[in-house]
Amino acid sequence: MYTLNFTELTDKYGYPTEVHKVTTDDGYILDVFRILPKCSDSARSYPVFLLHGIFDTADMWVVTGTKTGLGYVLASNCYDVWAGNHRGNFYARRHVKLDPNTDPDYWNYTFDEHGRYDVPAIIDYILRFTGHSKLFYVGHSQGSTNYFVMSSLRPEYNDKVRVAVMLGPVAWLKNYENPIARLLAQNHVAIKAFVDNAGLNEIFGREHFVHFVVEFLCELAPIFCDLGLSLTTGYKQGTIPLKDISVAMGHLFSGTSIKNLAHFAQLIVSRNFQRYDEGVTGNLERYGSRKPPRYNVSRISSPIVLVSAKSDMLSTLKDVDILVSKLPNLVENYIVPESYWSHHNHVWGPNAPELVYAKILDYFNKYKDDTTRV
């Protein structure tokens, strides 16, 4: 299970899958996996776009098996599932001109580019391929951030989404609770200067020693990965079976850019949801202002469902409340009632089908029958 890729995982569980190549406007080539709907009337199925969080890949939707993998659950309910990957991860390390192994410019991106280029390119591809005019969207963690960026900066894409469900939504990080990450964020300028001078551009890729260490420890002694997830996200140990934690964490750490991490660090320090701070000179050149502009989430007109957790250190209830106060078309701010629920229980928890996926299916059923959004 640790070494199986996306299509090998879906084949193992009997779900036919296609691999599609999507090229963004700025030349990045992304693998998008399509899980075919398992129903007799698949011609009437609606497309769903799933997007993972930071350091992760599309594997997260299928790695824990058919009962708790959202990709399988949706396909079994006759949805046409498209699991995307954003630039820089294991399934999206290609470019029409740049080589990620030798060209530093390949890694000159943050979640801003994910939102401005990757998400729109995948949406356009799915709609063009399926012939639909709208799709459903589910984003976990940074997968929600990317959507907020896209629909703020490219608001025309709001009309291409029936409803978007955000699991552990991340935008404002004013109340981010991880003390170690906060300390690193406060020193991110010096840290980034050091890694830039060292010629480092990527962090936590599949070929990075951290990935191999995590994979080894998760297989040898899953309790270590259980503890690691607890310390970094607020996860309550024992609420996800060790075998699922072990396998899921073995697929984690699949690569992103140093600059992307720096952008999140800037959100923590600035206490704003804003574009990347290039410094005064860079900001004037890029944005025409001394400071980076904030993302205007009031432009997000698509229906949004937020799914939050009481023990989530990454997406705290206080920070989600800021989103709630600013989103103009918020359908529901659903807080999972269990006190132990945290960031990854949304996607790996044994109770996710009842506590989260049922909610997703309810909203999908509601909005697919809404004739105003055909």
Number of C-alpha atoms within 10 A of each C-alpha: 15 16 11 13 17 21 19 14 20 21 12 13 13 12 20 15 19 11 14 15 13 22 19 21 12 12 15 21 22 26 23 25 23 24 23 23 27 20 14 8 9 15 11 12 19 18 27 27 24 24 29 25 23 21 21 24 25 26 25 25 24 25 27 24 18 17 16 23 22 27 31 25 23 21 24 18 14 21 25 26 28 28 25 27 30 34 28 27 26 23 22 21 22 21 18 11 11 16 14 16 12 8 12 16 11 22 22 14 18 21 28 22 18 25 25 21 22 27 25 22 17 25 25 15 18 25 15 11 9 15 10 13 17 24 24 24 25 21 23 26 21 25 28 26 24 30 29 27 26 27 26 22 18 16 17 15 20 20 17 21 23 24 27 27 24 26 28 31 30 25 24 24 25 17 16 20 17 14 11 10 15 15 12 14 21 15 13 20 13 12 14 17 11 12 13 14 9 9 10 14 21 23 21 20 21 17 13 14 11 15 20 17 12 21 23 15 17 24 20 11 12 23 18 17 23 24 15 16 18 18 16 17 19 23 23 19 17 13 17 18 15 18 15 20 25 27 21 23 25 25 25 21 24 22 26 26 24 20 20 23 18 20 22 24 22 22 21 20 17 15 15 16 24 21 21 24 19 16 12 14 12 16 18 14 12 14 14 13 13 16 18 19 16 12 19 16 20 14 19 26 19 22 19 22 23 21 22 25 28 18 20 25 22 22 26 24 19 14 19 22 12 14 21 18 10 14 19 16 15 19 17 13 16 14 17 19 11 11 12 17 24 27 29 22 23 24 24 26 23 18 17 21 20 10 18 21 19 13 17 21 16 10 18 22 11 12 18 18 10 11 7 8 15 14
